């Protein structure tokens, strides 16, 4: 059964570790992430961007697949199904479809409008026992066609949004989605520290977890980050393993072209990447 991300993140913040949000794109992705979580007894958040939701034919399909898979695989660890960078309409659709968590990304609205829409969604999600994440200061890089340069959030705005009753907050601290450029200046721990001082026990979220050096990730966790989003890294490991399989001519041997065989190395590679991240984030064994 899907759960809200609130309890797992409150525990993570108190215990100084982070829960990974791994974005899912299809059946293989979902299976790899769930199996990794169950094997390592780690709580997990399955992230779905609006683009991926559309690709998988809609949010109801995603909910049906995830619920069915959890039952068939006998998943016992806490799993939240979370809309990533949701629009106002997207959040409404996911609440309707049976997600257990949503992120409302109102960072591109003037702060007053961000506050008004967040307030309304907080009320709806609370009533349904779901968790809600908000964002202040845009996260750089490209996310479904929106490009930002990695701004730092204003800690006072973060406090204003946190006070609306959201369960977790994504603050821009110089992080970006996708691969980091060679001239990236690193995370602004000053901003993160200032945000945590004003928001107290609220779990903070680090977007764009791919390519941030391990020591920076660990430092961010000590400064209140309890949820870290990973997407690009799983895509890269999947593509790499699939390329190797085809370049080795395995798809031409016997029934190697069968999608179950063709996609197996990539699926295993996603699982290995997820486990590696869970180790880094410190969430292994926390669901026991």
N, C-alpha and C positions, 0 to 999 in steps of 0.2 A: 504493500500500500504506500502510495506517495505521501510524503510528509512536507510540511512547511520547512523552510531552511532556518527558521529562527532559532530553534533549540540547538541544532548542530553548530550554528555559528556562535551563539552565546557561549556554548561549552568550549569551542575552539579559542575564542578570545580569552576566556578565563584561563584556559590551559596552555596558552602561548603556542598554538599551532594554527595551521590554516586548512580549510577544506577546499579542495579543487573543484572548480566548475569546468567541466570538459564539454565543449560544444559537440553536439551530435548532428550528423548529416544524413544518416541512413541506417539500415538494419545492422550492418557490420560495425559501425561506430558505436551504436547503442549497446550491442552485445559485448564488444571489447571493454567498454567502460564499466558496465555492470559486472562482468566477470572479474575484472581487476579489483573492483571495490569489494566484492564478496570474498575473493581469495585473500585479500589483505586486510579484511575486516575494517574497512575505512568508510566513513560516511561520504556521500558524493552528491554533487549537484550536476544534473544534466542540463546543459544550456542549449537553447534553441533560438537562433536569430530569426527575424521575420523572413529573411531570404531563404533560410534552411527550412522553415515551416512551410513556405510556399512550395519549395522543391519537393518536400515529402507529401505534397498534395493538400496540406492543411493541418491545423492544430488538432482536430479530432483524430486524424490518422496517427499523429505522433502520440497522443494520449493512449489510444488503443494499443499501439505497438509496445509502448513502454510498460503499460499495466500488464499486458499479456506476457511479455518477456520476463517481467519480475516474477510472475506466478510460475511460469514454466521452468525458469532457472532456479527457483526456490531462493530468491534474494532475501536475506534477513537484515542487511544493513540499512540505515536510513538513506532514502533516496528522495531528493527534491527535483521536480521538473520545473525549470525556470525559463521564462522568456527573457532573452538577452537583448538589451537596447530596444525595448519596446516603445512603440508610439502609443499615444493615448488609445487609439482604436485597437491596436494590437493587444494591449493589456486587457481591454474589455473582451476581445475575442478569446483570449487564453483563459480568462476567468470563467467564461462560459463553457469552454471546451474541457475543463477539468485539470488544468495545470495546478501545481501546488505553490507556485511562487512566480512573481513577475518583477521585471525591472522596468520602471518608467523612466525613459531618458528624456527629461524635459530640459536638458542643458542648453538647447538651442533657442528656448523661449526666453523672453524677458523674465527676470526672477519672480515678478508678481504672478505671471501666468503659470510658471513652473510650480509655484506655491499652491495656486488654486487647483490645478489639475492633480497635483500630488495629494493634496488634502482629500479630494473626492475619492481617489483610488485607494488611499489608506483606509478610509471608512468601509469601502466595499470589500477589500481583502481581509480586514479584521473580522468582519461579519462572517466570512467564509473560512476563517482559520488558515488563510494563506499568508505567506511572507511577501514583503515588497522592498525593493531596492531602488534608491534614487541616485541621480548623478549630478554633481556640481563641477563645472569647469570641464570643457570637452576633452575627451581622451584622443590623442592624436592618431595618425595613420588612417587607413581606409577601412570602414566598416559598412558593408552594403552600400558602397558608392559615396558615403560621406567621408570627406577627408579633413582631418584636423592636424595641427602640428604638435600637440602634446603640451597643452597649457597647464599652468598650476592654478588650482582652485583657490578661491578666497575663503579662508577659514571661517569668517563670520557668516558667509552665505551657507557654508556647510552646516553650521550650527542652526541657522534658520530652518533649513530643510530637515535636519535630524530631529528638531523639535516638533515636526509635524506628525511624528509617530511612525516613521519608516523603520524597518528592522535592520537595514544595512545601508551603508553609504559608500558610493564610489566617488572618490575625489581625484581629480586630475593632479598628478604629481610629476608631470614630465614623461609619463608612460605613453606608449603608442601601441596600436594594433598592428599585427603583421611583423615583418622583419625589421629590426632596428638598423638605422643607417650608420655608417662608419663615424659620422660626426656627432652622434647622440651624446648628450651631456650627462646622462645618468638620471637616477631618480632624485627628486628634491625631498630629502628626509626632513629638512626644515619645515616644509609645508605639511608633510605627514604628521610631524610632531605637533605642530600648531593646531592641526585639525583634531588630532586625538585629544589634546588638552581641552578643547572646547566641547567635544562630543562624548567624552567619558567612556562608558562601557559599550557604546555602539560599535558593532563589528564593522571594520572598514574593508573595502573591496579594492583589489588591485587588478585592473584590466590590462590586457596585453602582456600576459605572463611569459610569452615566448621570447627567448633571447635576453631576458634580464639575468645577469650573472647570479649564481647561487648565493653568494655572500650578500648581495643586495636584497634578494628575496628573504633571506633569514633575518636581515636587519629590519626589513619592512614588517615582518611578523612580530618582532619585539616592540614595534611602534603601533601595534593595534590592528594590523591587517589580518583578517580571519577568513577571507575568501579570495582565492586567486583564480583568474580565468585563463584557461589554456585552450587554444583552438589551432592556430597556425602550426604549432609543433607536431600535433597529431597528423595534420594534413601532409606535412613534409615527410614524416616517417612512413605514412601509408604510401605516398607516391614513390618514395625511394625503394621500398620493398617490392612494390608492384613492378617498377622499372627493372629491377634486378631479375625478377622471375621471368619477365618477357625477354630481356636481353640474353638470358641464359638459354632461351629457346624452350623453356619448360611448357609453355602453352602449346607447343607443337608435338610434345611427347604424349602418346596415349590419349587420355581424356583430359589433358592439362588445360584445355580451353574451357572446361566446365567452370562456370562462375564460382562455384563452391571451392574449386581448387585455385582458380586464378586470383580470387580475392583473399584467400587464406593467409598468405604471407603478410599482406598489408594489414589485415585485421590483427594478427599477432604483434605486428610492429606498433600499432596503436596501443594495444594492451601493455606492451613493454614500456612505452613512453608514459602512459598513465601511471604505472606502478613507480617509475622513476620519479615522477612529480610528487606522488603521494609520499614517497620517502623524504624528498626535499621539504615538503610542506609539514611533515610530522604528523600526518593523520592516520598512519597505519596502526591498526589495533585499537583505534579509539571508538570503534563501534561495538566492541565486545562487552 
